[in-house]
Amino acid sequence: MSLTADPPACTVPAAGGASTHKLMNAGADKLVFKIKSSNNNEYRISPVFGFIDPSGSKDITITRTAGAPKEDKLVIHFAPAPADATDPQAAFGAVTPAGTVTIPVSATA
């Protein structure tokens, strides 16, 4: 079971901006994920919860509102998805995360 992010780091303008990343599932199991941010005041993530099919990918968008430049991070928790799951938020709540991927986030002036 493996999840990777491309690109593996995010740089956005401190004045605000957006970055798109692709989460890739290299494994044979469908995964469910949840993204946590170290800075919920200035970052919005879409989607926060989701599924990724085996050998599939999912685009996520990191949007930053204006604020002081600083270093933050996103941590993506993931686990095998229950076979009959249709709601990723409910499914994630029912599983134990099996791994994490961290995306360092830099806001530049």
Kinemage of the C-alpha trace (Angstrom):
@kinemage 1
@onewidth
@group {chain A} dominant
@subgroup {mainchain}
@vectorlist {calphas} color= white
{ca met a 1} P 0.000 0.000 0.000
{ca ser a 2} L 1.578 3.211 -1.136
{ca leu a 3} L 0.474 6.800 -1.629
{ca thr a 4} L 2.626 9.509 -3.187
{ca ala a 5} L 2.098 13.197 -3.947
{ca asp a 6} L 3.280 14.941 -7.100
{ca pro a 7} L 4.770 17.455 -6.745
{ca pro a 8} L 5.961 16.403 -3.256
{ca ala a 9} L 6.150 19.986 -1.940
{ca cys a 10} L 4.053 23.139 -2.362
{ca thr a 11} L 5.149 26.737 -2.763
{ca val a 12} L 2.512 29.470 -2.987
{ca pro a 13} L 2.675 33.279 -2.790
{ca ala a 14} L 2.064 34.650 0.711
{ca ala a 15} L -0.325 37.131 -0.924
{ca gly a 16} L -2.552 34.181 -1.869
{ca gly a 17} L -2.656 31.576 -4.595
{ca ala a 18} L -3.364 27.970 -5.405
{ca ser a 19} L -1.398 24.837 -6.199
{ca thr a 20} L -2.662 21.540 -7.623
{ca his a 21} L -1.140 18.229 -6.614
{ca lys a 22} L -1.807 14.674 -7.742
{ca leu a 23} L -2.158 11.925 -5.129
{ca met a 24} L -1.180 8.606 -6.684
{ca asn a 25} L -2.106 5.160 -5.368
{ca ala a 26} L 0.575 2.681 -6.449
{ca gly a 27} L -1.046 -0.202 -4.608
{ca ala a 28} L -3.681 -2.814 -5.423
{ca asp a 29} L -6.189 -1.615 -2.805
{ca lys a 30} L -8.656 1.265 -3.045
{ca leu a 31} L -7.585 3.906 -0.526
{ca val a 32} L -9.505 6.458 1.521
{ca phe a 33} L -7.715 9.611 2.648
{ca lys a 34} L -8.069 12.658 4.888
{ca ile a 35} L -5.875 15.762 4.621
{ca lys a 36} L -4.899 17.733 7.728
{ca ser a 37} L -3.233 21.143 7.618
{ca ser a 38} L -0.927 22.746 10.181
{ca asn a 39} L -2.521 26.099 9.260
{ca asn a 40} L -6.302 26.066 8.834
{ca asn a 41} L -6.456 29.863 8.980
{ca glu a 42} L -4.682 30.489 5.684
{ca tyr a 43} L -5.061 27.232 3.746
{ca arg a 44} L -8.080 25.559 2.190
{ca ile a 45} L -7.781 22.056 0.823
{ca ser a 46} L -10.146 20.512 -1.696
{ca pro a 47} L -11.140 17.772 -1.263
{ca val a 48} L -10.341 17.067 2.404
{ca phe a 49} L -11.608 13.465 2.136
{ca gly a 50} L -11.578 11.166 -0.881
{ca phe a 51} L -11.065 7.765 -2.442
{ca ile a 52} L -8.282 6.741 -4.822
{ca asp a 53} L -8.745 3.626 -6.942
{ca pro a 54} L -5.945 1.030 -7.270
{ca ser a 55} L -3.228 2.397 -9.609
{ca gly a 56} L -5.325 5.577 -9.807
{ca ser a 57} L -4.847 9.201 -8.882
{ca lys a 58} L -6.784 12.142 -7.457
{ca asp a 59} L -6.093 15.842 -7.884
{ca ile a 60} L -6.145 18.033 -4.782
{ca thr a 61} L -6.059 21.828 -4.723
{ca ile a 62} L -4.255 23.773 -2.011
{ca thr a 63} L -5.517 27.366 -1.823
{ca arg a 64} L -3.829 30.005 0.332
{ca thr a 65} L -5.366 33.256 1.498
{ca ala a 66} L -3.144 36.285 2.139
{ca gly a 67} L -1.012 36.142 5.266
{ca ala a 68} L 2.536 36.377 6.584
{ca pro a 69} L 5.058 34.083 4.852
{ca lys a 70} L 5.806 30.967 6.888
{ca glu a 71} L 6.398 27.250 6.668
{ca asp a 72} L 3.456 24.898 7.088
{ca lys a 73} L 2.639 21.337 6.150
{ca leu a 74} L -0.162 19.098 5.020
{ca val a 75} L -0.378 15.566 6.347
{ca ile a 76} L -2.369 13.090 4.286
{ca his a 77} L -3.588 10.128 6.347
{ca phe a 78} L -4.643 7.090 4.325
{ca ala a 79} L -5.953 3.564 4.761
{ca pro a 80} L -7.509 0.784 2.676
{ca ala a 81} L -11.087 1.774 1.925
{ca pro a 82} L -13.943 -0.455 3.124
{ca ala a 83} L -15.254 -2.422 0.141
{ca asp a 84} L -18.791 -1.005 0.264
{ca ala a 85} L -17.865 2.584 1.184
{ca thr a 86} L -19.471 5.441 -0.756
{ca asp a 87} L -18.892 8.394 1.612
{ca pro a 88} L -15.165 9.037 2.129
{ca gln a 89} L -15.646 11.037 5.350
{ca ala a 90} L -17.700 8.261 6.955
{ca ala a 91} L -15.360 5.580 5.591
{ca phe a 92} L -12.273 7.323 6.966
{ca gly a 93} L -13.904 7.523 10.387
{ca ala a 94} L -14.405 3.765 10.342
{ca val a 95} L -10.799 2.781 9.595
{ca thr a 96} L -7.426 3.074 11.288
{ca pro a 97} L -4.992 5.123 9.201
{ca ala a 98} L -2.275 2.870 7.794
{ca gly a 99} L 0.169 5.535 6.684
{ca thr a 100} L 0.830 9.211 6.083
{ca val a 101} L 2.325 11.430 3.403
{ca thr a 102} L 3.579 14.896 4.356
{ca ile a 103} L 3.621 17.791 1.884
{ca pro a 104} L 5.775 20.703 3.090
{ca val a 105} L 4.083 24.010 2.246
{ca ser a 106} L 6.027 27.257 1.844
{ca ala a 107} L 4.471 30.692 1.461
{ca thr a 108} L 6.868 33.107 -0.199
{ca ala a 109} L 6.801 36.892 -0.175
